[in-house]
Amino acid sequence: MDAAPRSAAPQGDGQLAPGQRDPAQAARQRWMSVLAKAKLNELESAWENLAKKPAYDWLRRPEVGMVMVRARTGGTGGRFNLGQMTVTRCALRLASGEAGPNCIGLGYIQGRSKRHAELAALFDALLQDEGRRGELEDSVIAPLEASHLERRAARSRKANSTKVNFFTMVRGENE
């Protein structure tokens, strides 16, 4: 069945149709994913290269905790608890309110790096400012995403280099 692509434009009452994603939410999910997967030294470098570093107030200081990782059998089957994973999270608000008074930056990262979570939350808050988003997308998010994709490709190449192809040889007994 061919499904025509749907636009993400809200219906007349401002609500999205069932099955549609809010483009702003999808963009934020993308950059939060990139920030969470980035290496700490890459985020530190991006922060140091930032011309204007804003002041911020903590809503929730970085804290380390555990989350239950769930999986599906075969990727589509029934869910099961795979195990626990350490995460660090934090929340902050830019002090100047330049991105809006309700702009809250969130940082959720795998592992125990409080600084990584802090930087992810700071960039999340900054990226919500539409005036700075384009510049930050080009100077921070795009390079971080490219770096992550290169690391992923390198892991894939390494795994493929150890791949064993099994095959059966016909010995001529069934002639």
Backbone torsions as a table, in degrees:
resi	resn	phi	psi	omega
1	MET	NA	123.9	178.6
2	ASP	-83.2	127.5	177.2
3	ALA	-107.3	124.1	178.0
4	ALA	-71.1	140.6	178.2
5	PRO	-62.5	136.5	179.7
6	ARG	-98.5	144.5	174.1
7	SER	-81.9	155.6	-178.8
8	ALA	-93.9	20.7	179.3
9	ALA	-71.6	138.1	179.2
10	PRO	-64.5	154.7	174.3
11	GLN	-72.3	179.7	-176.5
12	GLY	-55.8	-30.9	-178.6
13	ASP	-90.6	9.2	178.2
14	GLY	87.2	-3.2	-179.4
15	GLN	-92.9	147.3	175.7
16	LEU	-79.2	147.3	176.7
17	ALA	-68.0	155.4	178.6
18	PRO	-55.4	136.2	178.7
19	GLY	88.2	-5.3	-179.9
20	GLN	-95.1	148.0	178.0
21	ARG	-106.5	141.7	174.8
22	ASP	-69.8	123.1	-177.7
23	PRO	-59.9	-36.6	179.4
24	ALA	-66.3	-39.9	178.9
25	GLN	-67.0	-41.5	179.5
26	ALA	-63.6	-40.0	179.0
27	ALA	-64.7	-42.6	179.6
28	ARG	-66.6	-40.2	177.4
29	GLN	-60.0	-39.6	-179.5
30	ARG	-64.0	-50.7	-176.2
31	TRP	-70.6	-31.0	176.1
32	MET	-66.9	-36.1	176.6
33	SER	-64.8	-45.1	179.9
34	VAL	-62.3	-43.9	-179.9
35	LEU	-64.2	-38.9	-179.4
36	ALA	-68.9	-32.9	-177.6
37	LYS	-87.9	-9.7	-178.3
38	ALA	-69.7	155.9	174.1
39	LYS	-79.5	147.2	-178.1
40	LEU	-58.3	-42.7	-178.7
41	ASN	-63.9	-31.3	177.0
42	GLU	-68.6	-41.3	177.9
43	LEU	-67.0	-41.3	177.5
44	GLU	-59.3	-43.5	179.4
45	SER	-63.7	-43.0	178.5
46	ALA	-63.3	-39.2	179.4
47	TRP	-66.1	-42.9	179.7
48	GLU	-65.0	-32.8	-179.3
49	ASN	-81.0	-7.3	-180.0
50	LEU	-71.3	125.7	-176.6
51	ALA	-67.4	-45.6	-175.3
52	LYS	-117.3	106.6	-179.1
53	LYS	-95.4	118.1	-176.2
54	PRO	-80.3	155.0	170.5
55	ALA	-80.7	156.8	-178.6
56	TYR	-148.8	159.5	177.3
57	ASP	-117.1	137.9	178.8
58	TRP	-75.9	134.1	167.1
59	LEU	-98.7	-36.5	175.1
60	ARG	-148.2	112.5	178.5
61	ARG	-63.1	156.7	-179.9
62	PRO	-56.5	132.1	178.1
63	GLU	-138.8	144.6	-178.0
64	VAL	-97.6	137.7	178.2
65	GLY	-153.5	-169.0	-178.5
66	MET	-124.1	148.4	172.1
67	VAL	-130.0	151.4	176.2
68	MET	-86.4	127.0	177.5
69	VAL	-93.1	126.1	179.1
70	ARG	-109.9	150.8	-179.5
71	ALA	-137.9	173.3	176.6
72	ARG	-124.9	140.0	177.3
73	THR	-63.3	123.3	-179.5
74	GLY	66.4	12.1	179.8
75	GLY	82.6	-15.5	-177.6
76	THR	-130.4	-11.9	-175.2
77	GLY	-79.0	-157.9	-178.7
78	GLY	-67.7	147.4	179.8
79	ARG	-76.7	148.5	173.1
80	PHE	-147.5	156.9	178.6
81	ASN	-79.6	116.7	-178.3
82	LEU	-81.5	-39.8	-179.3
83	GLY	160.4	-175.3	-179.9
84	GLN	-103.3	154.2	-179.1
85	MET	-136.4	140.7	176.7
86	THR	-79.3	133.1	176.0
87	VAL	-133.5	156.7	173.2
88	THR	-123.7	136.5	-178.2
89	ARG	-135.6	157.2	173.4
90	CYS	-161.4	166.4	177.6
91	ALA	-143.1	141.3	-179.7
92	LEU	-148.0	163.0	177.5
93	ARG	-127.2	135.4	177.3
94	LEU	-65.6	131.9	-174.1
95	ALA	-66.8	-34.7	-176.0
96	SER	-76.2	-18.5	-176.9
97	GLY	69.5	18.1	-176.0
98	GLU	-63.6	-27.9	179.1
99	ALA	-95.8	8.2	-179.2
100	GLY	113.1	150.1	-176.3
101	PRO	-68.0	-23.6	-178.8
102	ASN	-100.9	15.8	-179.2
103	CYS	-80.7	109.9	-179.7
104	ILE	-117.4	125.2	177.0
105	GLY	-91.6	132.3	-179.7
106	LEU	-117.4	142.4	176.0
107	GLY	-131.8	118.6	174.3
108	TYR	-126.6	118.8	-179.3
109	ILE	-134.6	153.9	175.9
110	GLN	-76.5	134.4	177.4
111	GLY	105.3	-163.7	-171.5
112	ARG	-115.1	14.9	-175.7
113	SER	-82.6	103.7	179.5
114	LYS	-67.2	-36.1	179.6
115	ARG	-66.3	-39.1	178.2
116	HIS	-60.5	-46.1	179.1
117	ALA	-62.9	-40.5	178.9
118	GLU	-61.7	-47.7	-179.7
119	LEU	-65.8	-38.4	177.6
120	ALA	-62.1	-41.8	179.2
121	ALA	-66.4	-40.4	178.6
122	LEU	-62.3	-47.7	179.5
123	PHE	-66.5	-35.1	175.9
124	ASP	-60.0	-45.6	179.1
125	ALA	-63.2	-44.7	-179.4
126	LEU	-64.2	-37.7	-178.8
127	LEU	-70.0	-17.9	176.8
128	GLN	-76.5	-14.0	175.5
129	ASP	-81.9	109.5	-175.4
130	GLU	-61.2	-24.7	178.0
131	GLY	-70.0	-27.6	-178.7
132	ARG	-105.3	-11.8	-172.2
133	ARG	-58.1	-47.4	-177.8
134	GLY	-58.8	-46.2	179.2
135	GLU	-62.7	-44.7	-179.1
136	LEU	-69.8	-35.0	175.8
137	GLU	-59.3	-43.7	-177.6
138	ASP	-74.9	-40.9	-172.7
139	SER	-91.7	-20.6	-176.8
140	VAL	-119.5	-59.5	-171.7
141	ILE	-67.3	-47.1	-178.6
142	ALA	-60.0	-48.0	177.8
143	PRO	-64.1	-38.0	178.5
144	LEU	-64.7	-40.4	179.5
145	GLU	-66.2	-42.2	178.4
146	ALA	-63.2	-40.3	178.8
147	SER	-64.0	-42.8	178.6
148	HIS	-63.7	-43.7	179.9
149	LEU	-63.6	-35.6	178.0
150	GLU	-68.0	-41.9	177.3
151	ARG	-62.7	-39.9	179.9
152	ARG	-65.8	-42.9	179.1
153	ALA	-64.8	-38.4	178.8
154	ALA	-64.9	-41.5	177.0
155	ARG	-63.0	-39.9	179.8
156	SER	-65.9	-42.5	177.8
157	ARG	-62.3	-41.2	179.9
158	LYS	-64.4	-42.8	179.0
159	ALA	-65.8	-41.7	-179.8
160	ASN	-66.8	-27.5	-179.8
161	SER	-70.9	-19.1	179.3
162	THR	-102.5	5.9	-177.3
163	LYS	-69.2	136.8	178.7
164	VAL	-111.3	128.0	177.0
165	ASN	-99.8	115.5	178.8
166	PHE	-93.6	140.4	176.6
167	PHE	-147.2	163.1	-179.7
168	THR	-106.7	133.0	177.5
169	MET	-97.9	137.3	175.4
170	VAL	-80.9	127.6	-175.4
171	ARG	-96.8	-0.9	178.6
172	GLY	87.2	5.5	-178.4
173	GLU	-76.2	-19.9	-175.3
174	ASN	-101.1	27.0	-177.6
175	GLU	-78.5	NA	NA
